[in-house]
Amino acid sequence: MSQSIFIQSLQNLKIEFDSGQSLAGQLAEQITWLIASGQISTGFKLPAVRTLAVHLGINLHTVRAAYLKLEENNLIVTRHGTGSMVLPFDRMQIAENGSSLLSNTVGVIIPDSANPFYPKIISGISEIAAQHHILLITCDTHESHLAGKEYLDMMIAKKVDGVIIAPYGLQVENYGNDNPCVPNCPIPIVYIDCPNEPGYAVLIDAENAGFKATQHLIDHGHQRIAIITGNTQVSTLYQCFSGYKKALEINGISIEESFISEENFFSNAAGYQSTQKFLSLEKIPTAIFAAGDLYAIGAMRAVFDHGLRVPEDIAIVGYNNIDVSAYIEPKLTTINTPMYEMGVLSMQMLKKLIHNEPVSEQRIILPTELIVRRSCGCSSH
């Protein structure tokens, strides 16, 4: 990025001469945001003091003072003859140099706001936040692991008091795993649905959920049971997948690789496409465990479009018990997960951490329940 392009990117900077905040403080805060949000990358050279001063119509000493503040916060390094270069964003330093006063804001990072699993969690978080006059800042990563990391940096730069973090997303192939853990994070974090994370967390007993769903299909006499799941590098999905495998193994059923479909998005379309692949096999499954109700609904449509019936030809069990699962035909047998309760408990836990109050349980694991309807072959429901 050239200096001229950088200057162009600063057009939205505003210096309020009548503000109660110092001009240098205003400038430092806004450049901090550009760094935290990734608009200025590590290694970039900031404009010369005189260049920026002329551009903003302020004194040279004001820009020098802003740069000095950025240097004190380990955001830039200034060397004689080479200028000021941007350093990697230092979360700890930003938090330590911030105000000790609470901002009464909390960040929430989720992977997909369109997935019905998350609005219920947000609803639970919102109820507790509203009771304590806390403002929520919610960010949707759109299943991108990288976006989750960037949002966390931006929230810390905005001085939120704490963060609730769900898995960053299913697209983790470029990052090795789904681990959003932040070593030495300067603010309290509560993880939801992230069983691999150390620290404070509200979790679902996902392995038992996968086991119950699969065992229920086995109890109906099924041996060829397929699974549609998200990326099993995501720890909670891996646990659910482990429950599926455990049920098969306990019952002496071999695991067919062709009956396993991993998707990078939770959607009806993904469930439809996975089921089409199953239906193209020489021996098609007689049952499908869809580790997400959106997958299950797509699977049903694929079965119908293939001229088959649910549950007579292929039984289906879903996961999450989203509202629509009780209204489709046939009604979907599914695993109920306490989404709203997860939100309530995570916000209650985070509030205690923010105020340095004792937390009785560091890791809360919530049970799930099999909701029996018609799609599995239980005709009385």
N, C-alpha and C positions, 0 to 999 in steps of 0.2 A: 504494500500500500504506500503510495507516494504521499509527500507532505501535503500537496494540493488536494488530493482525495481525502486525506484525513481532515483537513480544514473544512472541506465540504461536509464531512460527516458530523462536524460540530455545530452545524447551523441551528440545531435545536437547543444549544446551550443558552441559558438565560441568566444574566446577572441583574439582580434586583438591587438597585442602589439604595432604596428606602427600606430594605428588609432588615430585620433585627439581626440576621446572621451576617458574619463578616463576608466580604467579597471573596477572600481567599478560601474561606470555608465552603462557600457555595460552589466555587470552581472545583475544589478538591473532591467534594461530594459527587458532583456530576461526572467527573472523570473516573472516579471509583466505580460508578455504575457502568460506564462504558467498558471498563476492564472486567468487572464481575459478570456482565452479560455477554461477554465474548465479542463485543463490537470492536474492541482493541485487543489484539492477541499478544501473547508473550513474545518478547523480543522486538516489538515495534518501537521505533524511535519517536518520541513526542516532539511536537514543534518546538523550535527555539523560543525562549521566553519572550523575546521582542516580537516575534511573529504572532504568537498567540495574544500578546497584549494589544497589539495593533488591531488584530481581528476582532477582539471583544471590546475595544475602546476602554481599557483599564490600564492602571499603572504597572510598570515592569515589576515593581516590588510586590504587587499583589500576586502576579503569576509565580514569582519566585517563592513566595510564602506558600502558595498552593502546592507547588512541586515539592517543597520541603516537607509538607504534611504528608503527601503521598509517599515520599521516601521514608518518613518515620513509620508509616504503616506497612512498609515492605512491599509496596505496590510498584515502585520504580526504583531505579538506581541511576544516579547522576555522576558522570565522570568528566573531568575537564578534557575538553577537546573532542569528546564523542557525543555529549548530550545526555538526555534522559531516556532510558530504555525501560520498557514494561517488563516486570518480573511475573512469575507464576502467581496466581491469586492465592493469598494467604488468609484463609478463613479465621484462623486463631488471632492473627494480628488485628484484623478488622474488628472482631468482637471485643478484644481487650481494649482497644482505643475508642470504643463507642461509649455512649452514655450508659450509666448504671441504672437509669430509670427504665421501667418496663414500657414497651411500646403498645401493649395490649393488642398485639397482632400475632397470629399463628399461621404458619404455612402448612399447606397440605399438598402432597405430590401424589398423583394417581396416574395410571398408565392409559386410561381410556374412559372418558366421561360418557361415551355413548354405550358402554357396557352397563346393563342394568344392575350389575353387582355393586358398582361404585356410588351411584346416587343415593342408595340407601345408607351406605357408610357415611357419606357426606351429611346426610340428614341427621344421623345420630351425633356426629361431631358438631354440627350447627346448633343442635338443641342445647348442648352443654355450653358451647361458646356464647350463645345468646344469653344464657342465664348469668354469665359473668361479664357481659359487655365486652367480649373479645371479638375483634374483627378477623375474619378468615381470608387468607389469600390462597386460592386453589389453582394449581397448575396441572395441566394435562400433557403428559409426555408423548401422547400418540404412539405408545408402545416403543419409544426410542430410549435406550439406556443412556445415551449421551445427553439427550435433552434433560433427563432426570438430574444428572450431575450439574448441568448448567443452571437449572432452576434452583437447586439447593444453594449454589454460590450467590445467585441473585437475591434469594431470600435473606441470606446472612448479611449481604450488603445493605439490604433494606431494614436491617435490625429487627427482624421478627424475634419474638421471645422463645419460640420453639417450633418444631416441625413434626408433622405426622407423615410418615413415608410408607407408601405401598410399593410393591415391586415396580421398578422403573418401566418394565415392558418386556414383551416377548422377543423383541429383536435384540438378542444378546450374543449372537454368533461372533461379533467382532470384539467382544469384551471378555470372553472366557466363561463368565458366570453372571448370575443376576445380583451379585453382592453389592448393594448400595451403601454398605457400612462406611461411615466417615470416621476414621481414627482421630481421636482427640477433638471431636467436634465441639466448638465453643458454646453451643446452645443445646438444650435438651432435645432428644429425638425419641419418638415412640414409633416403632415399626408395626405395621399391620399386614398380616398375611405374608410375612417374610421369616420363615422358620430358621433359616441359616444365620440370621443376624444375632450377634451378641448384644446384650443390653436389653432395654425395655421393649416389650412387644405384646400385642394382642393377636392371637393365632387361632386358626381353625384346625381341628383334628383331621387333617386332610387325608392321611393314610387310612384311617378308619373309615372315612367317607368313601374312598375308592374301593375299599374292601367290601363295605356293606352293599354298595350298588352292584358290584360284580357278583357277590355271593347271592344276592336276590335273583339275578338272572340264572345263575347255576341252579338255584332251588326250583326254578321253573323248567329245569331239564336241559338248559342250553349248554353246549360244549364249544361251539364256534362263536366266541364273543370278541368282537372288535372294540377298539377304543379310539375315540377322537379326542385329542388333547392339545393344549398349547405347548410351547417349547419346554421340554422337560429339564432344560438347564435352569429354568425358574424353579426355585426350591419347593414352593408350595405345590406346583404341578408335578414335580418329581415325586413328592410324597403321595399324592393321589394316584399317580401311575404305579408306585410301589404297592399301594393297596390293591390295585387291580391285579398285578402280578402275583401278589401273595395269595389272593383268593383262588386264582387258577392253580397255583402250585400246591396248595393245601388239598385241593380236590383232584389232583393228579391230571390236570389238563395242561397240555403243552402250549407254550406261547408261540403264536404264529406271527412272524415279523410282518407279513403282509396284512395282518389285522391291526397294525399300529399306524396311526396317522397323526403326525405333529404339524400344527399350524402356527403361523406367526401373527395371527389376529384372531380375536374372538368375534365371530360373525356368523349369521345364517349361511352366507355364501361359502364360508370355509367348511361348515358342516355338510353342506350340499356336495361340494367338490370331493371331500373325503369319502363320503358315502358312495358317490359315483365310482370312485376307485375300487371300493370294496365290491360293488356290484359287477365290476368287470372281471373279477376273479373267476377261476374255474369252479372253485367251491366258495360260495358267498357265505358270510356270517349269518347266523340265525338270530343274533342279538348284537346290539351296539350300546356300549356305555359311552355317552358323550359327556366329557368332563367340562361342561358348560351348557346351560340350557339353550343358548343361541346355536351352538353346534347341533343340539338335539332337534331343534325346530327345522334347521336346514336338512338334517338327515331324514326327517319325516317326509319333507317335500321330495327329496331324491328317491326315496322308496316309492312314494305314490307315482312319481313321474315314470318310474320303471315298470309300472303296472303291478306292483306288489302292495301288500297291506300291512299296516301296523295295528296290532301286534301279531296278527295271524301268521304272517310270513317272516317278519323281522320285528323283534321286540326292542324297545328303546328305553333307556333310563338316562335322565339328565342330571345336572348338578347345579345347584344354587337356588332353585325354587323361585325364579323371577315371576312377577305377577301374571304374565301372559301364559305361563305353563298350565294354569288351572282353567284356561279358557279356549285353548286350541283343541282340536278334535283329531284323534282321541286325546283326552287329557293326559298330561305328561307325568309319569312317575319320575320323581327326582329327589335329590338330596337337599334338604333345607339347611342353609347356612345362615347363622344369626348375624346378618350384615349390619342391621341397625344397631344391635348391641355392640358389635365391634367398634362402631363409630363412637358410641357413648363412652365405652370403657377406655378407649384410646385417648379421648379428650380429657376425661377425668384424670387419667394417669399423667398426661402431659401437664395439666394445670398444677398438680402436686409437685412435679419436678421443677416447674418454673418458679414456684414459691418455696422451694427447698423443704417441702413437707414429706414425711415418711410415706413410702409406697409399700404396701403389705406384700404384693406379689409382683415380681419383676417380669414374669412371663405368664400371661393368662392364656390358657388353651380352652377354647369353647367347643362343646360337642356339636355334632350334626345329627340330623334325623332323616330317615327315609320316609318320604311322603308317597304312599302307594296310590296310584290312579290306574288308568286303563292301558297306557302305552306299553306296559311290561307284560300284559296278559292277564292281569287281575280284573276280570270282567265286572266284578261287583262294585268297582269304584269309578 
